[in-house]
Every structure is written in C-alpha cells, then in structure tokens.
Amino acid sequence: MRTLGTELAGEVEAVGAKVTRFRAGDEVFGFTGFRLGANAEYVCLSQRASLALKPVNLGFEEAAAAVDGASTALYFLRKAGIRHGHRVLVYGASGSIGTYAVQLAKHFGAHVTAVCGPRNADLVVELGADEVIDYTKEDYSRNGAAYDIVFDTLGKTSFSRARTALARQGRYVPTTGLHNTLLSIGTSVSRGRRVVTGMSVDKNDALVFLKGLIEAEQLRIVIDRRYCFDELAEAHRYVETGHKRGNVVVTVGT
Ligand SMILES: NC(=O)c1ccc[n+]([C@@H]2O[C@H](COP(=O)([O-])OP(=O)(O)OC[C@H]3O[C@@H](n4cnc5c(N)ncnc54)[C@H](OP(=O)(O)O)[C@@H]3O)[C@@H](O)[C@H]2O)c1
C-alpha cells in the first residue's frame, strides 16, 4: 500500500555518505512528487529532490503549506510570461494555488482581479487583490475587461469563456484538464490568444525563491485548518469539499 502525501517539512535525520546539499539537523521543506510518501514520520529522498532549507521565520506546519500551492502558482505565472503592469485575473483566488497566485502576481507588479466566493472576498483583498469578482453573482467574462492572463487555478472556467476576457495576446492558464493540453498545442502557433498548460514537478529553484520571499515577509501562508495524524481521513474529506481557504496541514509524529 502506498503512503499518500506530497508536501512536507521537517528535520533531516541522517544523510548518506555522498550527500553534500544537506546535513543531519537541517530544517527543510519540500515535495516528494509522484512517489508520494509525505504523510509519514520519515521519508527518504535524493538530495536532487525538490527540497530546500526551510524559511527561518516559519514553523514546520506553515513551511509544509508553502510548497505545492506556492510553487505551482509561481510556475504558471512565469510560464505565462507575467510582467509588471499586466492585468491578471486569478480564478479560484481563495484556494491554495489561488492565495499564492494573488500575492505572487502583485509581487511581479501586476494589477490583480481575484475571482472567489462572497465568504473569501476580505481574504483576497488582504492578500493584495485590486479588484474582486464574486463568482456566485458575476460572470468575469462579461464585464468588458481585457486581461493579459486568466489564471484558472481550479480548472473551473474554460478557454471559450476566458477568450472573451483576454487581451489580444492574452494567455489562458489552467492548472488541469487534458482538453486544455490539447488546446495549448492547438493555440501554440497563434499570434493571438493562447492556452498555456504544464506540470510543476521540479520545485528546487522555486523553493529557494519562495524561501527568500517568505523571509522578506512578502508572502503570507494561509492555513484554514490543522489536523493531527489520526485525523488524516477527516482532513482529506474536508479538502475534498472543494471549499477550503488556502491550505490544510496535517501534523505527523508529535
Ligand atoms: N498542473 C500542476 O502542476 C498542478 C499542481 C498542483 C495542483 N494542480 C491542480 O490544482 C487544482 C487544485 O488547486 P488548489 O489546491 O489551489 O484548490 P483548492 O485549494 O482545493 O480550492 C479551494 C477553493 O476553491 C474555491 N472555489 C470552489 N469552487 C469555485 C468556483 N466555481 N469558482 C471560484 N472558486 C471556487 C473555494 O472557494 P468557495 O468556498 O468560496 O467556493 C475554495 O476556497 C487541482 O485541480 C489540481 O489538480 C495542478
């Protein structure tokens, strides 16, 4: 049986003889990727894995919650070619990727419109959003705005809808959906609106970049609920409601 979990933070217990990047006692945060296994007291990773020294100003719970959502948001914003002055719409701004996408897009100098439900409007404004659209009341694709990037953090909107809201050379950036991968191939030679897809897997450089931002207090980690290891199934059930705010963390082994 596989042990679930991809994000982790903890202390290096021991290193192999040829390991040069880490020493026993280092506090690290990272990502196990497709091999999973992070929901455990111990995990064995290569020094080439997506692992970095933990931000010094975070505890382990916050650090674990700063891995996948933040690095995925960074990966897609960079892949979309985000620039200072861009108008960026973050669809699903109150989730894990979304809360980081709002903050990172602001960091890169964009004007950010956050799409979220009414319960989370205050949160996304606190995170820096310039404008907020309530997805239960308003269709972002019909307000006449022209965005350079529509970042669909949840795969809950679509290119056909985003297209009407994109500037002439705008990018629709979904995190999920095979049909979107096909659309990205189909639009890759277009001089106009394109679909940009991908998979954030190698997170090493991203983690070092994020550590710097966090230590400079330029990135906030939103934690919705904390569970102990015995409550793992309950934690999954809550995440699967699709309505968490930011991140959920599970503390293992204490
Ligand atoms: N390609 C990659 O490399 C990669 C990497 C990681 C993850 N992903 C993908 O990213 C997705 C998960 O993202 P996540 O963890 O950031 O999500 P999440 O945290 O689970 O998202 C939860 C949030 O979504 C909001 N939401 C739900 N329905 C909405 C709607 N119709 N419109 C707008 N907001 C809505 C909820 O707010 P309300 O309560 O107000 O509804 C809630 O705050 C998954 O599909 C995953 O496969 C892709």
The ligand as a Gaussian input file, in Angstrom:
#p B3LYP/6-31G(d) Opt

LIG

0 1
 N       -0.537000      21.354000     -13.086000
 C        0.072000      21.310000     -11.907000
 O        1.308000      21.275000     -11.835000
 C       -0.753000      21.301000     -10.642000
 C       -0.099000      21.301000      -9.394000
 C       -0.869000      21.304000      -8.231000
 C       -2.266000      21.311000      -8.341000
 N       -2.865000      21.295000      -9.573000
 C       -4.337000      21.304000      -9.687000
 O       -4.835000      22.446000      -8.985000
 C       -6.158000      22.156000      -8.538000
 C       -6.289000      22.410000      -7.049000
 O       -5.965000      23.692000      -6.703000
 P       -6.000000      24.149000      -5.181000
 O       -5.427000      23.083000      -4.289000
 O       -5.408000      25.513000      -5.174000
 O       -7.586000      24.198000      -4.919000
 P       -8.343000      24.285000      -3.509000
 O       -7.437000      24.907000      -2.501000
 O       -8.927000      22.959000      -3.202000
 O       -9.527000      25.278000      -3.905000
 C      -10.489000      25.553000      -2.956000
 C      -11.086000      26.924000      -3.219000
 O      -11.759000      26.924000      -4.484000
 C      -12.839000      27.832000      -4.379000
 N      -13.863000      27.507000      -5.370000
 C      -14.611000      26.382000      -5.411000
 N      -15.437000      26.427000      -6.473000
 C      -15.191000      27.606000      -7.121000
 C      -15.697000      28.202000      -8.287000
 N      -16.646000      27.621000      -9.039000
 N      -15.206000      29.409000      -8.656000
 C      -14.248000      30.010000      -7.931000
 N      -13.709000      29.497000      -6.800000
 C      -14.185000      28.294000      -6.401000
 C      -13.348000      27.647000      -2.970000
 O      -13.966000      28.836000      -2.531000
 P      -15.539000      28.825000      -2.104000
 O      -15.604000      28.034000      -0.823000
 O      -15.876000      30.265000      -1.961000
 O      -16.277000      28.151000      -3.230000
 C      -12.077000      27.327000      -2.160000
 O      -11.573000      28.439000      -1.445000
 C       -6.413000      20.689000      -8.745000
 O       -7.230000      20.540000      -9.877000
 C       -5.016000      20.134000      -9.008000
 O       -5.050000      19.001000      -9.843000
 C       -2.140000      21.304000     -10.710000

